Amino acid sequence: MSTTTAYGVDGMTCSHCIASVTEEISALAGAESVTVNLVTGGTSQVSVTSASKLDPALVAAAVEEAGYRLVAL
């Protein structure tokens, strides 16, 4: 059974930002899909569907690798 978790990401402003974050999170083991609700100048919501709940530290590291910051929603 899949699970979906929402994360807040600061610093995203465009479709390239969405692509970068999606690529990094999608590379995590167990990640099935990533959707982003872009909020320019604010906290974007990133929803991750995965086979089981992902380690938040791994998600944060993936977001940071893309050049952004994971924050509370």
C-alpha positions as CSV (number, residue, x, y, z in Angstrom):
1,M,0.0,0.0,0.0
2,S,1.4,3.4,-1.0
3,T,1.6,6.4,1.3
4,T,1.5,10.1,0.4
5,T,3.4,12.7,2.5
6,A,3.4,16.5,2.0
7,Y,6.5,18.6,2.6
8,G,7.1,22.3,2.4
9,V,9.9,23.6,0.3
10,D,11.2,27.2,0.3
11,G,13.1,28.9,-2.6
12,M,11.3,27.5,-5.6
13,T,10.3,30.0,-8.3
14,C,9.8,28.3,-11.6
15,S,9.4,25.1,-13.6
16,H,13.1,24.4,-13.5
17,C,12.9,24.4,-9.7
18,I,10.0,21.9,-9.9
19,A,12.1,19.7,-12.2
20,S,15.1,19.8,-9.9
21,V,13.2,18.9,-6.8
22,T,11.2,16.2,-8.5
23,E,14.3,14.6,-10.0
24,E,16.2,14.5,-6.7
25,I,13.2,13.1,-4.6
26,S,12.3,10.6,-7.4
27,A,15.8,9.1,-7.1
28,L,15.1,8.1,-3.5
29,A,14.4,4.4,-3.0
30,G,10.7,3.7,-2.7
31,A,9.6,7.0,-4.2
32,E,6.8,6.4,-6.7
33,S,5.7,9.9,-7.7
34,V,6.2,13.6,-6.8
35,T,3.9,16.5,-7.4
36,V,4.6,20.1,-6.7
37,N,2.2,23.0,-6.0
38,L,4.5,26.0,-6.7
39,V,4.1,29.0,-4.5
40,T,6.5,31.7,-5.9
41,G,8.0,33.7,-3.0
42,G,6.5,31.4,-0.4
43,T,6.5,27.8,0.7
44,S,5.7,25.3,-2.1
45,Q,3.9,22.0,-1.3
46,V,5.6,18.9,-2.5
47,S,3.6,15.7,-2.2
48,V,5.5,12.4,-2.4
49,T,3.8,9.1,-2.9
50,S,6.0,6.2,-1.9
51,A,5.9,2.5,-1.2
52,S,6.4,3.2,2.5
53,K,7.1,6.4,4.5
54,L,10.4,7.9,3.5
55,D,13.0,9.0,6.0
56,P,12.5,12.8,6.4
57,A,16.3,13.3,6.6
58,L,16.7,11.7,3.2
59,V,13.9,13.9,1.7
60,A,15.6,17.0,3.2
61,A,19.0,15.9,1.8
62,A,17.4,15.4,-1.7
63,V,15.7,18.9,-1.5
64,E,19.0,20.5,-0.4
65,E,20.9,18.7,-3.2
66,A,18.4,20.4,-5.6
67,G,19.3,23.7,-4.0
68,Y,16.3,24.4,-1.8
69,R,15.2,24.0,1.8
70,L,12.7,21.7,3.4
71,V,10.4,23.5,5.9
72,A,7.3,22.7,7.9
73,L,4.0,23.3,6.1
